Amino acid sequence: MPSEYLGVLIFLMVATAFSIGALVLGEFFRLRRPYAEKLMPYESGNIPVGEPHMRFSVKFYIIAMLFVVFDVEAVFLYPWAVVFDKIGLYAFVEMVIFIVILFVGYIYAWRKEAFVWD
């Protein structure tokens, strides 16, 4: 075993022992006072209503996916904006095409009423 990894091995052993030890000590010394309000599911201080495993509409997932797609695409704009003065006209035209494609996708989702929340 190379001696360079000895410090990493010792660190991993100490971290593992500390985490397991903290869990074991917490299990022994934790106060246990269960009562009805404490065992009730937490919903922002409101009394739970309905089933805890209710089904969501498919529109919820569509909106969530659209949000992720547009958010990830917006992340690509930041590095482009940082080096805008160095990349030239070709990269500018590519980014304009990229934004147009995003805009077309947004209009398509809007026309399909994917953003309407019922």
Secondary structure, DSSP 4 states (H G I P E B T S, - for coil): --GGGHHHHHHHHHHHHHHHHHHHHHHHH------HHHHSPPSTTSPP-S-TTPPPPHHHHHHHHHHHHHHHHHHHHHHHHHTHHHHHHHHHHHHHHHHHHHHHHHHHHHHTTTT---
